[in-house]
Amino acid sequence: MELLIHLTLDNNVICLSLGDDAFANPVSLSLALKAGLKSPYLLYELLAISALHLAFLNPTRSDVHWHQAITLQSHALAIFNSDYKVINETNCVGILLFSSILGHHLLADTLAKRDPGGLETFMTNYIHCIEIHRGIHTIAMTAWPQLMKSELEPVLSASSRFTSRSPRGCDCQRIIELVDTCEELDVDDKGACQIMIRHLQVGLDAAATEQQQGYRHYMIYTWLMLAPPSFIDLLDKKRPEALILLAYYAILLHYGRTMWQVGDAGVHVFKMIRDYLHPQWKAWLQHPQELILSG
């Protein structure tokens, strides 16, 4: 009951609105709870992210709430894996909401960890986060026609318009040069990096110009599920070009540092990458270093 009450009274726990006032809390929460009645895994994940938020708010009880969050999330995934057989109009809303909230939870959990293993451990957790999120999101997207007839249509249409924007800024100019001139990346790898650079610049444009909170930080979460498999493979291999691109993504994290799910993760991620890379790559990190470490 504590978790449920916290979920309903604190509007910062989840946000599904993407800048659309019609789906701002408590409307988005009401929709999620209603869908959760048909999809128990969604209810368990809602309680799990509520526990995670309480862990951030109450340091003296953080161990208790972290344990709650892990237990509830594990139970949510177990129910989903047991119950899911096919996606249709009766469960597509619940599955998509589950994918979205689980993605927020996994990323917040990954960004909060400060394991002694440094970048090696972080990348293992980060790639695991991406793979789980992408897997469930892919399932949800197979029901796109049904979803576009559901109450989520305004949010999904807004998301599609946002991720389809053309980049405007030049924050990523140096990383574009690095990828384009790299002789060790094949055509597919370069294409994957270019896709991620384009989405990242769209996110940086929004962070610098959008006043609505949903649009400003939306790409922090969306960037994960837009990653092509070949880019994830580059991250797994710790290719310097992919790590430098991840350092640019840390700019987005730094812009979102007031969000409880992010905090000082931008600084933390950037420093891990800077310390891991050979000095020959440091010149390519100048732009994110200036933005992240200067204030």
C-alpha positions in Angstrom: 0.0 0.0 0.0 2.9 2.3 0.7 4.2 1.8 -2.8 0.7 2.3 -4.4 0.0 5.4 -2.4 3.4 6.9 -3.3 2.8 6.0 -7.0 -0.5 7.9 -7.0 0.6 10.9 -5.0 4.0 11.7 -6.5 3.9 12.8 -10.1 7.6 12.4 -10.6 7.6 8.6 -10.4 6.6 8.0 -14.0 5.9 10.2 -17.0 4.4 9.0 -20.3 3.1 12.3 -21.6 5.9 13.3 -24.0 4.8 16.9 -23.6 1.2 16.2 -24.3 -0.9 17.8 -21.5 -3.8 15.4 -22.3 -1.6 12.5 -21.0 0.2 14.3 -18.1 0.0 12.7 -14.7 -2.4 11.7 -13.2 -4.0 10.8 -16.5 -1.1 8.6 -17.7 -1.0 6.8 -14.3 -4.8 6.2 -14.4 -4.4 4.7 -17.9 -1.5 2.5 -16.7 -3.4 1.3 -13.6 -6.5 0.5 -15.7 -4.4 -1.5 -18.2 -2.7 -3.2 -15.2 -6.0 -4.8 -14.1 -5.7 -7.0 -17.3 -1.9 -7.2 -17.2 -0.6 -8.1 -13.7 3.0 -7.8 -14.8 2.3 -4.1 -15.5 1.0 -3.6 -11.9 4.0 -5.3 -10.4 6.3 -3.1 -12.5 4.4 0.0 -11.4 5.0 -0.9 -7.8 8.7 -1.7 -8.6 9.4 1.7 -10.0 7.6 3.3 -7.1 10.0 1.4 -4.8 13.0 2.5 -6.8 11.8 6.1 -6.5 11.4 5.8 -2.7 15.0 4.4 -2.6 16.2 7.6 -4.1 14.1 9.8 -1.8 14.9 8.0 1.5 18.6 7.2 1.8 18.1 5.7 5.3 15.8 3.1 3.9 17.3 2.7 0.5 18.4 -0.9 1.0 14.8 -1.9 1.9 13.3 -0.1 -1.2 16.1 -1.3 -3.5 15.3 -4.9 -2.5 11.6 -4.3 -3.0 12.2 -2.8 -6.5 14.4 -5.8 -7.5 11.9 -8.4 -6.2 8.9 -6.7 -7.8 10.6 -6.2 -11.1 11.8 -9.8 -11.2 8.2 -11.0 -10.5 6.9 -8.7 -13.2 9.3 -10.2 -15.8 8.5 -13.7 -14.6 4.7 -13.1 -15.1 5.2 -11.5 -18.5 7.4 -14.3 -19.7 4.9 -16.9 -18.5 1.7 -15.1 -19.7 2.9 -13.7 -23.0 1.9 -15.9 -26.0 0.7 -13.5 -28.7 0.0 -9.7 -28.8 -3.4 -8.5 -29.8 -5.9 -5.7 -29.2 -6.7 -6.9 -25.7 -3.1 -6.8 -24.3 -1.1 -4.4 -26.6 -1.7 -1.4 -24.4 -0.5 -3.2 -21.3 2.6 -4.6 -23.1 3.6 -1.2 -24.5 3.2 0.5 -21.1 5.1 -2.3 -19.4 7.9 -1.9 -22.0 8.0 1.9 -21.4 8.0 1.8 -17.6 10.4 -1.2 -17.5 12.8 0.8 -19.7 12.7 3.8 -17.4 13.3 1.5 -14.4 16.2 -0.4 -16.0 18.0 2.7 -17.2 17.6 4.5 -13.8 18.9 1.3 -12.1 21.9 1.1 -14.5 22.8 4.8 -14.2 22.6 4.7 -10.4 25.1 1.9 -9.9 28.7 2.8 -9.0 30.3 -0.6 -9.2 34.1 -0.9 -8.7 34.5 -2.6 -12.0 34.4 0.7 -13.9 33.5 0.8 -17.5 33.6 -3.0 -18.0 30.9 -3.6 -15.4 28.9 -0.6 -16.5 28.8 -1.7 -20.2 27.7 -5.2 -19.2 24.8 -3.7 -17.2 24.0 -1.1 -19.9 23.9 -3.6 -22.8 21.7 -5.9 -20.7 19.4 -2.9 -20.1 19.2 -2.2 -23.9 18.6 -5.8 -24.8 15.7 -6.3 -22.4 14.1 -3.0 -23.3 14.5 -3.6 -27.1 13.2 -7.1 -26.8 9.9 -6.2 -25.2 9.5 -3.1 -27.3 9.9 -5.1 -30.4 7.1 -7.4 -29.3 4.9 -4.3 -28.6 5.7 -2.8 -32.0 4.3 -5.9 -33.8 0.9 -4.6 -32.7 1.4 -1.1 -34.1 -2.0 -1.1 -36.1 -3.9 -2.0 -32.9 -2.0 0.5 -30.8 -2.8 3.3 -33.2 -6.5 2.6 -32.6 -6.0 2.6 -28.8 -6.0 5.5 -26.3 -2.2 5.6 -26.7 -2.4 6.9 -30.3 -1.7 10.6 -29.4 1.4 9.7 -27.5 2.7 7.2 -30.1 2.1 9.7 -32.9 3.9 12.4 -30.9 6.8 10.0 -30.3 7.0 9.1 -34.0 7.0 12.8 -35.1 9.7 13.5 -32.5 12.1 10.7 -33.5 11.6 11.5 -37.2 12.7 15.1 -36.8 15.7 16.3 -38.8 18.8 17.3 -36.8 19.4 21.0 -36.6 22.4 21.6 -34.3 26.1 20.9 -34.8 27.0 19.3 -31.5 27.8 16.0 -33.1 30.0 17.4 -35.9 33.2 15.9 -34.6 31.8 12.4 -34.0 30.4 12.5 -37.5 33.9 13.3 -38.8 35.3 10.4 -36.8 32.8 7.8 -38.0 33.0 9.0 -41.7 36.8 8.8 -41.8 37.3 5.6 -39.8 38.7 2.9 -42.0 38.2 0.1 -39.5 34.4 0.3 -39.5 32.5 -1.4 -42.3 29.5 0.1 -44.1 26.9 -1.5 -41.7 28.8 -0.3 -38.6 29.1 3.2 -40.0 25.4 3.2 -40.9 24.4 2.1 -37.4 26.6 4.9 -35.9 25.1 7.5 -38.2 21.6 6.5 -37.2 22.5 6.9 -33.5 24.2 10.2 -34.2 21.2 11.6 -35.9 18.9 10.6 -33.1 21.3 12.0 -30.5 21.4 15.3 -32.3 17.6 15.4 -32.3 17.7 14.8 -28.6 20.4 17.5 -28.0 18.3 20.0 -30.1 15.3 19.3 -27.9 17.3 19.6 -24.7 18.6 23.0 -25.7 15.4 24.5 -27.1 12.3 22.7 -25.9 10.5 24.1 -22.8 8.3 21.1 -22.3 9.9 18.6 -19.9 8.7 15.6 -21.9 10.3 16.6 -25.1 13.5 17.9 -23.5 14.6 14.6 -22.0 12.6 12.1 -24.0 15.6 10.9 -26.1 17.5 9.9 -22.9 15.2 6.8 -22.9 14.3 6.5 -26.5 17.9 6.4 -27.7 18.3 2.9 -26.2 15.4 1.3 -28.1 16.5 3.0 -31.4 19.9 1.3 -31.3 20.5 -1.1 -34.3 21.9 -4.5 -33.3 25.2 -3.7 -35.0 25.7 -0.6 -32.8 25.0 -2.7 -29.6 27.7 -5.1 -30.9 30.2 -2.2 -31.2 29.4 -1.1 -27.7 29.9 -4.7 -26.5 33.3 -4.8 -28.2 34.1 -1.4 -26.7 35.0 0.1 -30.0 36.5 3.5 -29.4 34.1 5.1 -31.9 31.1 3.7 -30.2 32.4 4.7 -26.7 33.0 8.3 -27.9 29.5 8.4 -29.2 28.3 7.2 -25.8 30.3 10.0 -24.3 28.3 12.4 -26.5 25.1 10.7 -25.1 26.4 11.7 -21.7 25.8 15.3 -22.7 22.1 14.4 -22.8 22.3 12.7 -19.4 24.0 15.9 -18.0 21.2 18.1 -19.4 18.8 15.8 -17.5 20.7 15.8 -14.2 17.8 17.3 -12.3 15.7 14.1 -13.0 15.8 11.5 -10.2 16.4 8.8 -12.7 19.6 10.4 -14.0 21.3 12.5 -11.4 25.1 12.8 -11.9 25.2 9.9 -14.4 26.4 12.2 -17.2 29.6 13.1 -15.4 30.1 9.5 -14.2 29.6 7.9 -17.6 31.9 10.5 -19.3 34.7 10.1 -16.8 34.6 6.3 -17.1 34.9 6.5 -20.9 37.6 9.2 -20.7 39.7 7.1 -18.3 39.2 3.9 -20.3 40.3 5.2 -23.8 43.9 5.5 -24.9 45.2 9.1 -24.9 45.2 9.1 -28.7 41.4 9.3 -28.6 41.1 12.2 -26.1 41.0 14.9 -28.7 37.6 13.5 -29.9 36.2 14.0 -26.4 36.9 17.7 -26.2 33.3 18.9 -26.9 31.5 16.6 -24.4 34.2 17.3 -21.8 33.6 21.1 -22.1 29.9 20.8 -21.7 29.8 18.1 -19.0 32.7 19.0 -16.7 32.5 22.8 -17.0 29.1 23.1 -15.2 
